[in-house]
Amino acid sequence: MSREALNNKIYEERVLNDSLARLAKRLDLKSLPFSDVELKTLAKRHRQSFGSEKKKERLERYKTHLAKIHGAEAVAGVSSLLVEINNEISWEEK
């Protein structure tokens, strides 16, 4: 792995952790029906979906999968907050 790719991977992991920390400030993560892995995957796919139609479709499939397991309302609430958080982070990156 090149140094640039490694740096990008580290940066994206830091942004993902920041996103989850901001989500934790807005919601009690323990009260959510999602496992830690599901929540992290959802946050990661939200971040990846910015600007890529293929990745947006992937996000929608994952949200549909989670909605079947945990209910559409829970997924929609967390998803809307993640969109808001990612917009904040994108704004700060500029």
TISETI-634962 format. One record per atom (N, C-alpha, C): atom name; residue in one letter; x, y, z; residue number from 1. Coordinates in nm, 4 decimals. Atoms other than C-alpha are relative to their C-alpha. Example, Ala and Ser with C-alpha at 12.3 -4.5 7.8 and 13.67 -1.06 7.14 Angstrom:
# TISETI-634962
<atomo->N, residuo->A, u->0.0890, v->-0.1190, w->0.0000, num->1>
<atomo->CA, residuo->A, u->1.2300, v->-0.4500, w->0.7800, num->1>
<atomo->C, residuo->A, u->0.0900, v->0.1200, w->0.0000, num->1>
<atomo->N, residuo->S, u->-0.0820, v->-0.1190, w->-0.0060, num->2>
<atomo->CA, residuo->S, u->1.3670, v->-0.1060, w->0.7140, num->2>
<atomo->C, residuo->S, u->-0.0770, v->0.1090, w->0.0730, num->2>
This chain:
# TISETI-634962
<atomo->N, residuo->M, u->0.0852, v->-0.1168, w->0.0000, num->1>
<atomo->CA, residuo->M, u->0.0000, v->0.0000, w->0.0000, num->1>
<atomo->C, residuo->M, u->0.0897, v->0.1230, w->0.0000, num->1>
<atomo->N, residuo->S, u->-0.0802, v->-0.1217, w->0.0081, num->2>
<atomo->CA, residuo->S, u->0.1379, v->0.3379, w->-0.0945, num->2>
<atomo->C, residuo->S, u->-0.0213, v->0.0869, w->0.1235, num->2>
<atomo->N, residuo->R, u->0.0092, v->-0.0907, w->-0.1149, num->3>
<atomo->CA, residuo->R, u->0.1981, v->0.6045, w->0.1631, num->3>
<atomo->C, residuo->R, u->-0.1263, v->0.0863, w->-0.0099, num->3>
<atomo->N, residuo->E, u->0.1195, v->-0.0831, w->0.0192, num->4>
<atomo->CA, residuo->E, u->-0.0785, v->0.8201, w->0.0131, num->4>
<atomo->C, residuo->E, u->-0.1271, v->-0.0790, w->0.0321, num->4>
<atomo->N, residuo->A, u->0.1167, v->0.0843, w->-0.0283, num->5>
<atomo->CA, residuo->A, u->-0.3284, v->0.5328, w->0.0282, num->5>
<atomo->C, residuo->A, u->-0.0124, v->-0.0267, w->0.1497, num->5>
<atomo->N, residuo->L, u->0.0006, v->0.0235, w->-0.1433, num->6>
<atomo->CA, residuo->L, u->-0.2305, v->0.4579, w->0.3864, num->6>
<atomo->C, residuo->L, u->-0.0458, v->0.1237, w->0.0758, num->6>
<atomo->N, residuo->N, u->0.0412, v->-0.1251, w->-0.0633, num->7>
<atomo->CA, residuo->N, u->-0.2669, v->0.8228, w->0.4868, num->7>
<atomo->C, residuo->N, u->-0.1492, v->0.0251, w->-0.0197, num->7>
<atomo->N, residuo->N, u->0.1427, v->-0.0184, w->0.0270, num->8>
<atomo->CA, residuo->N, u->-0.6091, v->0.8359, w->0.3208, num->8>
<atomo->C, residuo->N, u->-0.0835, v->-0.0946, w->0.0858, num->8>
<atomo->N, residuo->K, u->0.0710, v->0.0987, w->-0.0817, num->9>
<atomo->CA, residuo->K, u->-0.7181, v->0.5202, w->0.5031, num->9>
<atomo->C, residuo->K, u->-0.0046, v->0.0450, w->0.1460, num->9>
<atomo->N, residuo->I, u->-0.0067, v->-0.0495, w->-0.1377, num->10>
<atomo->CA, residuo->I, u->-0.6052, v->0.6643, w->0.8366, num->10>
<atomo->C, residuo->I, u->-0.0925, v->0.1203, w->0.0175, num->10>
<atomo->N, residuo->Y, u->0.0856, v->-0.1186, w->-0.0065, num->11>
<atomo->CA, residuo->Y, u->-0.7819, v->0.9934, w->0.7634, num->11>
<atomo->C, residuo->Y, u->-0.1471, v->-0.0396, w->0.0015, num->11>
<atomo->N, residuo->E, u->0.1405, v->0.0417, w->0.0067, num->12>
<atomo->CA, residuo->E, u->-1.1092, v->0.8203, w->0.6691, num->12>
<atomo->C, residuo->E, u->-0.0432, v->-0.0690, w->0.1291, num->12>
<atomo->N, residuo->E, u->0.0315, v->0.0642, w->-0.1280, num->13>
<atomo->CA, residuo->E, u->-1.0951, v->0.6109, w->0.9884, num->13>
<atomo->C, residuo->E, u->-0.0204, v->0.1061, w->0.1083, num->13>
<atomo->N, residuo->R, u->0.0138, v->-0.1093, w->-0.0957, num->14>
<atomo->CA, residuo->R, u->-1.0480, v->0.9303, w->1.1907, num->14>
<atomo->C, residuo->R, u->-0.1322, v->0.0742, w->-0.0202, num->14>
<atomo->N, residuo->V, u->0.1266, v->-0.0670, w->0.0306, num->15>
<atomo->CA, residuo->V, u->-1.3435, v->1.0947, w->1.0143, num->15>
<atomo->C, residuo->V, u->-0.1177, v->-0.0869, w->0.0433, num->15>
<atomo->N, residuo->L, u->0.1054, v->0.0924, w->-0.0409, num->16>
<atomo->CA, residuo->L, u->-1.5571, v->0.7866, w->1.0765, num->16>
<atomo->C, residuo->L, u->-0.0175, v->0.0026, w->0.1520, num->16>
<atomo->N, residuo->N, u->0.0067, v->-0.0066, w->-0.1463, num->17>
<atomo->CA, residuo->N, u->-1.4716, v->0.7931, w->1.4468, num->17>
<atomo->C, residuo->N, u->-0.0583, v->0.1326, w->0.0470, num->17>
<atomo->N, residuo->D, u->0.0560, v->-0.1307, w->-0.0319, num->18>
<atomo->CA, residuo->D, u->-1.5514, v->1.1646, w->1.4575, num->18>
<atomo->C, residuo->D, u->-0.1505, v->-0.0003, w->-0.0242, num->18>
<atomo->N, residuo->S, u->0.1416, v->0.0092, w->0.0334, num->19>
<atomo->CA, residuo->S, u->-1.8854, v->1.0967, w->1.2908, num->19>
<atomo->C, residuo->S, u->-0.0765, v->-0.0768, w->0.1074, num->19>
<atomo->N, residuo->L, u->0.0652, v->0.0792, w->-0.1042, num->20>
<atomo->CA, residuo->L, u->-1.9731, v->0.8297, w->1.5459, num->20>
<atomo->C, residuo->L, u->-0.0012, v->0.0731, w->0.1339, num->20>
<atomo->N, residuo->A, u->-0.0045, v->-0.0776, w->-0.1242, num->21>
<atomo->CA, residuo->A, u->-1.8643, v->1.0547, w->1.8336, num->21>
<atomo->C, residuo->A, u->-0.1055, v->0.1101, w->-0.0020, num->21>
<atomo->N, residuo->R, u->0.1034, v->-0.1030, w->0.0122, num->22>
<atomo->CA, residuo->R, u->-2.0901, v->1.3328, w->1.7052, num->22>
<atomo->C, residuo->R, u->-0.1393, v->-0.0606, w->0.0107, num->22>
<atomo->N, residuo->L, u->0.1285, v->0.0693, w->-0.0108, num->23>
<atomo->CA, residuo->L, u->-2.3742, v->1.0841, w->1.6715, num->23>
<atomo->C, residuo->L, u->-0.0286, v->-0.0340, w->0.1464, num->23>
<atomo->N, residuo->A, u->0.0161, v->0.0341, w->-0.1416, num->24>
<atomo->CA, residuo->A, u->-2.3165, v->0.9743, w->2.0316, num->24>
<atomo->C, residuo->A, u->-0.0393, v->0.1214, w->0.0836, num->24>
<atomo->N, residuo->K, u->0.0390, v->-0.1213, w->-0.0717, num->25>
<atomo->CA, residuo->K, u->-2.3533, v->1.3366, w->2.1462, num->25>
<atomo->C, residuo->K, u->-0.1475, v->0.0323, w->-0.0213, num->25>
<atomo->N, residuo->R, u->0.1392, v->-0.0307, w->0.0338, num->26>
<atomo->CA, residuo->R, u->-2.6949, v->1.3543, w->1.9787, num->26>
<atomo->C, residuo->R, u->-0.0971, v->-0.1098, w->0.0409, num->26>
<atomo->N, residuo->L, u->0.0836, v->0.1150, w->-0.0338, num->27>
<atomo->CA, residuo->L, u->-2.8260, v->1.0082, w->2.0615, num->27>
<atomo->C, residuo->L, u->0.0697, v->-0.0869, w->0.1037, num->27>
<atomo->N, residuo->D, u->-0.0547, v->0.1021, w->-0.0880, num->28>
<atomo->CA, residuo->D, u->-2.7816, v->0.7457, w->2.3274, num->28>
<atomo->C, residuo->D, u->0.0193, v->-0.1254, w->-0.0842, num->28>
<atomo->N, residuo->L, u->-0.0278, v->0.1112, w->0.0902, num->29>
<atomo->CA, residuo->L, u->-2.6112, v->0.4801, w->2.1151, num->29>
<atomo->C, residuo->L, u->-0.0378, v->-0.1350, w->0.0597, num->29>
<atomo->N, residuo->K, u->0.0365, v->0.1263, w->-0.0654, num->30>
<atomo->CA, residuo->K, u->-2.6836, v->0.2090, w->2.3717, num->30>
<atomo->C, residuo->K, u->-0.1493, v->-0.0285, w->-0.0140, num->30>
<atomo->N, residuo->S, u->0.1445, v->0.0202, w->0.0133, num->31>
<atomo->CA, residuo->S, u->-3.0579, v->0.2645, w->2.3257, num->31>
<atomo->C, residuo->S, u->-0.0404, v->-0.0396, w->-0.1422, num->31>
<atomo->N, residuo->L, u->0.0295, v->0.0367, w->0.1383, num->32>
<atomo->CA, residuo->L, u->-3.0340, v->0.1996, w->1.9511, num->32>
<atomo->C, residuo->L, u->0.0014, v->-0.1514, w->-0.0155, num->32>
<atomo->N, residuo->P, u->0.0058, v->0.1455, w->0.0171, num->33>
<atomo->CA, residuo->P, u->-3.1203, v->-0.1495, w->1.8279, num->33>
<atomo->C, residuo->P, u->0.1173, v->-0.0577, w->-0.0792, num->33>
<atomo->N, residuo->F, u->-0.1092, v->0.0452, w->0.0854, num->34>
<atomo->CA, residuo->F, u->-2.8045, v->-0.1701, w->1.6136, num->34>
<atomo->C, residuo->F, u->0.1188, v->-0.0486, w->0.0822, num->34>
<atomo->N, residuo->S, u->-0.1265, v->0.0406, w->-0.0608, num->35>
<atomo->CA, residuo->S, u->-2.4877, v->-0.3559, w->1.7017, num->35>
<atomo->C, residuo->S, u->0.1050, v->0.1049, w->-0.0354, num->35>
<atomo->N, residuo->D, u->-0.1086, v->-0.0945, w->0.0292, num->36>
<atomo->CA, residuo->D, u->-2.1602, v->-0.1629, w->1.7036, num->36>
<atomo->C, residuo->D, u->0.0470, v->-0.0130, w->-0.1442, num->36>
<atomo->N, residuo->V, u->-0.0447, v->0.0240, w->0.1371, num->37>
<atomo->CA, residuo->V, u->-2.0617, v->-0.3227, w->1.3735, num->37>
<atomo->C, residuo->V, u->-0.0998, v->0.0566, w->-0.1006, num->37>
<atomo->N, residuo->E, u->0.1030, v->-0.0532, w->0.0906, num->38>
<atomo->CA, residuo->E, u->-2.3933, v->-0.2340, w->1.2077, num->38>
<atomo->C, residuo->E, u->0.0041, v->0.1520, w->-0.0036, num->38>
<atomo->N, residuo->L, u->-0.0041, v->-0.1464, w->-0.0067, num->39>
<atomo->CA, residuo->L, u->-2.3704, v->0.1259, w->1.3264, num->39>
<atomo->C, residuo->L, u->0.1235, v->0.0549, w->-0.0691, num->39>
<atomo->N, residuo->K, u->-0.1240, v->-0.0448, w->0.0639, num->40>
<atomo->CA, residuo->K, u->-2.0099, v->0.1619, w->1.2147, num->40>
<atomo->C, residuo->K, u->-0.0088, v->-0.0178, w->-0.1514, num->40>
<atomo->N, residuo->T, u->0.0160, v->0.0241, w->0.1434, num->41>
<atomo->CA, residuo->T, u->-2.0914, v->0.0081, w->0.8747, num->41>
<atomo->C, residuo->T, u->-0.0943, v->0.1022, w->-0.0617, num->41>
<atomo->N, residuo->L, u->0.0943, v->-0.0999, w->0.0509, num->42>
<atomo->CA, residuo->L, u->-2.3886, v->0.2405, w->0.8314, num->42>
<atomo->C, residuo->L, u->0.0672, v->0.1365, w->-0.0127, num->42>
<atomo->N, residuo->A, u->-0.0702, v->-0.1284, w->0.0042, num->43>
<atomo->CA, residuo->A, u->-2.1760, v->0.5446, w->0.9157, num->43>
<atomo->C, residuo->A, u->0.1041, v->0.0016, w->-0.1122, num->43>
<atomo->N, residuo->K, u->-0.1030, v->0.0088, w->0.1038, num->44>
<atomo->CA, residuo->K, u->-1.8982, v->0.4267, w->0.6837, num->44>
<atomo->C, residuo->K, u->-0.0630, v->0.0085, w->-0.1386, num->44>
<atomo->N, residuo->R, u->0.0653, v->-0.0034, w->0.1312, num->45>
<atomo->CA, residuo->R, u->-2.1366, v->0.3706, w->0.3936, num->45>
<atomo->C, residuo->R, u->-0.0620, v->0.1357, w->-0.0287, num->45>
<atomo->N, residuo->H, u->0.0483, v->-0.1373, w->0.0211, num->46>
<atomo->CA, residuo->H, u->-2.2931, v->0.7122, w->0.4466, num->46>
<atomo->C, residuo->H, u->0.1140, v->0.0880, w->-0.0472, num->46>
<atomo->N, residuo->R, u->-0.1171, v->-0.0800, w->0.0376, num->47>
<atomo->CA, residuo->R, u->-1.9478, v->0.8679, w->0.4245, num->47>
<atomo->C, residuo->R, u->0.0435, v->-0.0316, w->-0.1425, num->47>
<atomo->N, residuo->Q, u->-0.0437, v->0.0411, w->0.1330, num->48>
<atomo->CA, residuo->Q, u->-1.8589, v->0.6677, w->0.1125, num->48>
<atomo->C, residuo->Q, u->-0.0978, v->0.0411, w->-0.1090, num->48>
<atomo->N, residuo->S, u->0.1024, v->-0.0253, w->0.1018, num->49>
<atomo->CA, residuo->S, u->-2.1854, v->0.7513, w->-0.0635, num->49>
<atomo->C, residuo->S, u->0.0040, v->0.1417, w->-0.0563, num->49>
<atomo->N, residuo->F, u->-0.0088, v->-0.1363, w->0.0509, num->50>
<atomo->CA, residuo->F, u->-2.0954, v->1.1181, w->-0.1100, num->50>
<atomo->C, residuo->F, u->0.0629, v->-0.0005, w->-0.1390, num->50>
<atomo->N, residuo->G, u->-0.0536, v->-0.0178, w->0.1345, num->51>
<atomo->CA, residuo->G, u->-2.0559, v->1.1728, w->-0.4836, num->51>
<atomo->C, residuo->G, u->0.0053, v->-0.1237, w->-0.0873, num->51>
<atomo->N, residuo->S, u->-0.0068, v->0.1220, w->0.0803, num->52>
<atomo->CA, residuo->S, u->-2.0840, v->0.8127, w->-0.6032, num->52>
<atomo->C, residuo->S, u->-0.1376, v->-0.0652, w->-0.0059, num->52>
<atomo->N, residuo->E, u->0.1328, v->0.0585, w->0.0167, num->53>
<atomo->CA, residuo->E, u->-2.4097, v->0.6821, w->-0.7443, num->53>
<atomo->C, residuo->E, u->0.0000, v->-0.1485, w->0.0373, num->53>
<atomo->N, residuo->K, u->-0.0103, v->0.1430, w->-0.0310, num->54>
<atomo->CA, residuo->K, u->-2.2948, v->0.3209, w->-0.7139, num->54>
<atomo->C, residuo->K, u->0.0034, v->-0.0225, w->0.1514, num->54>
<atomo->N, residuo->K, u->-0.0096, v->0.0142, w->-0.1456, num->55>
<atomo->CA, residuo->K, u->-2.2086, v->0.3687, w->-0.3471, num->55>
<atomo->C, residuo->K, u->-0.1290, v->0.0455, w->0.0686, num->55>
<atomo->N, residuo->K, u->0.1307, v->-0.0385, w->-0.0543, num->56>
<atomo->CA, residuo->K, u->-2.5418, v->0.5456, w->-0.2854, num->56>
<atomo->C, residuo->K, u->-0.0965, v->-0.1180, w->-0.0067, num->56>
<atomo->N, residuo->E, u->0.0841, v->0.1184, w->0.0141, num->57>
<atomo->CA, residuo->E, u->-2.7175, v->0.2356, w->-0.4165, num->57>
<atomo->C, residuo->E, u->0.0384, v->-0.1057, w->0.1042, num->57>
<atomo->N, residuo->R, u->-0.0486, v->0.0946, w->-0.1006, num->58>
<atomo->CA, residuo->R, u->-2.5019, v->0.0216, w->-0.1876, num->58>
<atomo->C, residuo->R, u->-0.0506, v->0.0389, w->0.1389, num->58>
<atomo->N, residuo->L, u->0.0513, v->-0.0507, w->-0.1264, num->59>
<atomo->CA, residuo->L, u->-2.6011, v->0.2410, w->0.1079, num->59>
<atomo->C, residuo->L, u->-0.1491, v->-0.0312, w->0.0124, num->59>
<atomo->N, residuo->E, u->0.1443, v->0.0256, w->-0.0037, num->60>
<atomo->CA, residuo->E, u->-2.9701, v->0.2090, w->0.0192, num->60>
<atomo->C, residuo->E, u->-0.0299, v->-0.1477, w->0.0233, num->60>
<atomo->N, residuo->R, u->0.0195, v->0.1435, w->-0.0226, num->61>
<atomo->CA, residuo->R, u->-2.9424, v->-0.1705, w->0.0036, num->61>
<atomo->C, residuo->R, u->0.0288, v->-0.0362, w->0.1452, num->61>
<atomo->N, residuo->Y, u->-0.0333, v->0.0288, w->-0.1396, num->62>
<atomo->CA, residuo->Y, u->-2.7771, v->-0.1742, w->0.3466, num->62>
<atomo->C, residuo->Y, u->-0.1080, v->0.0551, w->0.0930, num->62>
<atomo->N, residuo->K, u->0.1080, v->-0.0566, w->-0.0809, num->63>
<atomo->CA, residuo->K, u->-3.0427, v->0.0563, w->0.4907, num->63>
<atomo->C, residuo->K, u->-0.1249, v->-0.0874, w->-0.0077, num->63>
<atomo->N, residuo->T, u->0.1149, v->0.0896, w->0.0158, num->64>
<atomo->CA, residuo->T, u->-3.3128, v->-0.1738, w->0.3501, num->64>
<atomo->C, residuo->T, u->0.0202, v->-0.1259, w->0.0830, num->64>
<atomo->N, residuo->H, u->-0.0332, v->0.1188, w->-0.0791, num->65>
<atomo->CA, residuo->H, u->-3.1386, v->-0.4717, w->0.5088, num->65>
<atomo->C, residuo->H, u->-0.0204, v->0.0278, w->0.1494, num->65>
<atomo->N, residuo->L, u->0.0149, v->-0.0342, w->-0.1418, num->66>
<atomo->CA, residuo->L, u->-3.1221, v->-0.2978, w->0.8481, num->66>
<atomo->C, residuo->L, u->-0.1460, v->0.0257, w->0.0359, num->66>
<atomo->N, residuo->A, u->0.1412, v->-0.0287, w->-0.0260, num->67>
<atomo->CA, residuo->A, u->-3.4853, v->-0.1838, w->0.8183, num->67>
<atomo->C, residuo->A, u->-0.0794, v->-0.1293, w->0.0174, num->67>
<atomo->N, residuo->K, u->0.0676, v->0.1287, w->-0.0154, num->68>
<atomo->CA, residuo->K, u->-3.5964, v->-0.5456, w->0.7780, num->68>
<atomo->C, residuo->K, u->0.0266, v->-0.0599, w->0.1381, num->68>
<atomo->N, residuo->I, u->-0.0384, v->0.0569, w->-0.1293, num->69>
<atomo->CA, residuo->I, u->-3.4136, v->-0.6379, w->1.0977, num->69>
<atomo->C, residuo->I, u->-0.0494, v->0.0860, w->0.1162, num->69>
<atomo->N, residuo->H, u->0.0220, v->-0.0891, w->-0.1142, num->70>
<atomo->CA, residuo->H, u->-3.4646, v->-0.3310, w->1.3191, num->70>
<atomo->C, residuo->H, u->-0.1164, v->0.0973, w->-0.0170, num->70>
<atomo->N, residuo->G, u->0.1103, v->-0.0931, w->0.0234, num->71>
<atomo->CA, residuo->G, u->-3.7487, v->-0.1330, w->1.1621, num->71>
<atomo->C, residuo->G, u->0.0453, v->0.1231, w->-0.0759, num->71>
<atomo->N, residuo->A, u->-0.0330, v->-0.1124, w->0.0876, num->72>
<atomo->CA, residuo->A, u->-3.7582, v->0.1487, w->0.9123, num->72>
<atomo->C, residuo->A, u->0.0193, v->0.1306, w->0.0762, num->72>
<atomo->N, residuo->E, u->-0.0102, v->-0.1259, w->-0.0744, num->73>
<atomo->CA, residuo->E, u->-3.8038, v->0.4271, w->1.1701, num->73>
<atomo->C, residuo->E, u->0.1368, v->0.0168, w->0.0655, num->73>
<atomo->N, residuo->A, u->-0.1316, v->-0.0071, w->-0.0657, num->74>
<atomo->CA, residuo->A, u->-3.4846, v->0.3437, w->1.3587, num->74>
<atomo->C, residuo->A, u->0.1087, v->0.0324, w->-0.1016, num->74>
<atomo->N, residuo->V, u->-0.1009, v->-0.0223, w->0.1041, num->75>
<atomo->CA, residuo->V, u->-3.2814, v->0.3334, w->1.0373, num->75>
<atomo->C, residuo->V, u->-0.0114, v->0.1416, w->-0.0557, num->75>
<atomo->N, residuo->A, u->0.0204, v->-0.1331, w->0.0565, num->76>
<atomo->CA, residuo->A, u->-3.4355, v->0.6542, w->0.9004, num->76>
<atomo->C, residuo->A, u->0.0504, v->0.1096, w->0.0945, num->76>
<atomo->N, residuo->G, u->-0.0446, v->-0.1001, w->-0.0969, num->77>
<atomo->CA, residuo->G, u->-3.3666, v->0.8478, w->1.2207, num->77>
<atomo->C, residuo->G, u->0.1515, v->0.0121, w->0.0065, num->77>
<atomo->N, residuo->V, u->-0.1459, v->-0.0007, w->-0.0072, num->78>
<atomo->CA, residuo->V, u->-3.0028, v->0.7481, w->1.2430, num->78>
<atomo->C, residuo->V, u->0.0589, v->0.0473, w->-0.1325, num->78>
<atomo->N, residuo->S, u->-0.0503, v->-0.0406, w->0.1321, num->79>
<atomo->CA, residuo->S, u->-2.9523, v->0.7940, w->0.8677, num->79>
<atomo->C, residuo->S, u->-0.0085, v->0.1504, w->-0.0195, num->79>
<atomo->N, residuo->S, u->0.0124, v->-0.1452, w->0.0171, num->80>
<atomo->CA, residuo->S, u->-3.0835, v->1.1485, w->0.8724, num->80>
<atomo->C, residuo->S, u->0.1036, v->0.0741, w->0.0837, num->80>
<atomo->N, residuo->L, u->-0.1037, v->-0.0625, w->-0.0822, num->81>
<atomo->CA, residuo->L, u->-2.8494, v->1.2356, w->1.1581, num->81>
<atomo->C, residuo->L, u->0.1390, v->-0.0182, w->-0.0613, num->81>
<atomo->N, residuo->L, u->-0.1304, v->0.0227, w->0.0631, num->82>
<atomo->CA, residuo->L, u->-2.5546, v->1.0782, w->0.9768, num->82>
<atomo->C, residuo->L, u->0.0194, v->0.0890, w->-0.1218, num->82>
<atomo->N, residuo->V, u->-0.0098, v->-0.0927, w->0.1137, num->83>
<atomo->CA, residuo->V, u->-2.6312, v->1.2839, w->0.6652, num->83>
<atomo->C, residuo->V, u->0.0345, v->0.1398, w->0.0509, num->83>
<atomo->N, residuo->E, u->-0.0251, v->-0.1321, w->-0.0589, num->84>
<atomo->CA, residuo->E, u->-2.6396, v->1.5979, w->0.8798, num->84>
<atomo->C, residuo->E, u->0.1440, v->0.0102, w->0.0516, num->84>
<atomo->N, residuo->I, u->-0.1365, v->0.0016, w->-0.0536, num->85>
<atomo->CA, residuo->I, u->-2.3135, v->1.5039, w->1.0531, num->85>
<atomo->C, residuo->I, u->0.1027, v->0.0011, w->-0.1125, num->85>
<atomo->N, residuo->N, u->-0.0942, v->0.0022, w->0.1125, num->86>
<atomo->CA, residuo->N, u->-2.1386, v->1.4227, w->0.7247, num->86>
<atomo->C, residuo->N, u->0.0026, v->0.1330, w->-0.0731, num->86>
<atomo->N, residuo->N, u->0.0018, v->-0.1339, w->0.0597, num->87>
<atomo->CA, residuo->N, u->-2.2507, v->1.7575, w->0.5846, num->87>
<atomo->C, residuo->N, u->0.0835, v->0.0967, w->0.0838, num->87>
<atomo->N, residuo->E, u->-0.0811, v->-0.0848, w->-0.0883, num->88>
<atomo->CA, residuo->E, u->-2.0981, v->1.9294, w->0.8883, num->88>
<atomo->C, residuo->E, u->0.1489, v->-0.0269, w->-0.0210, num->88>
<atomo->N, residuo->I, u->-0.1410, v->0.0366, w->0.0171, num->89>
<atomo->CA, residuo->I, u->-1.7725, v->1.7397, w->0.8452, num->89>
<atomo->C, residuo->I, u->0.0510, v->0.0463, w->-0.1360, num->89>
<atomo->N, residuo->S, u->-0.0400, v->-0.0456, w->0.1337, num->90>
<atomo->CA, residuo->S, u->-1.7622, v->1.8140, w->0.4727, num->90>
<atomo->C, residuo->S, u->0.0200, v->0.1506, w->-0.0030, num->90>
<atomo->N, residuo->W, u->-0.0119, v->-0.1449, w->-0.0069, num->91>
<atomo->CA, residuo->W, u->-1.8155, v->2.1805, w->0.5438, num->91>
<atomo->C, residuo->W, u->0.1301, v->0.0384, w->0.0709, num->91>
<atomo->N, residuo->E, u->-0.1224, v->-0.0282, w->-0.0745, num->92>
<atomo->CA, residuo->E, u->-1.5300, v->2.1767, w->0.7959, num->92>
<atomo->C, residuo->E, u->0.1257, v->-0.0359, w->-0.0800, num->92>
<atomo->N, residuo->E, u->-0.1152, v->0.0401, w->0.0808, num->93>
<atomo->CA, residuo->E, u->-1.3011, v->2.0015, w->0.5463, num->93>
<atomo->C, residuo->E, u->0.0373, v->0.1052, w->-0.1027, num->93>
<atomo->N, residuo->K, u->-0.0259, v->-0.1012, w->0.1039, num->94>
<atomo->CA, residuo->K, u->-1.3329, v->2.2894, w->0.3010, num->94>
<atomo->C, residuo->K, u->0.0773, v->0.1129, w->0.0518, num->94>
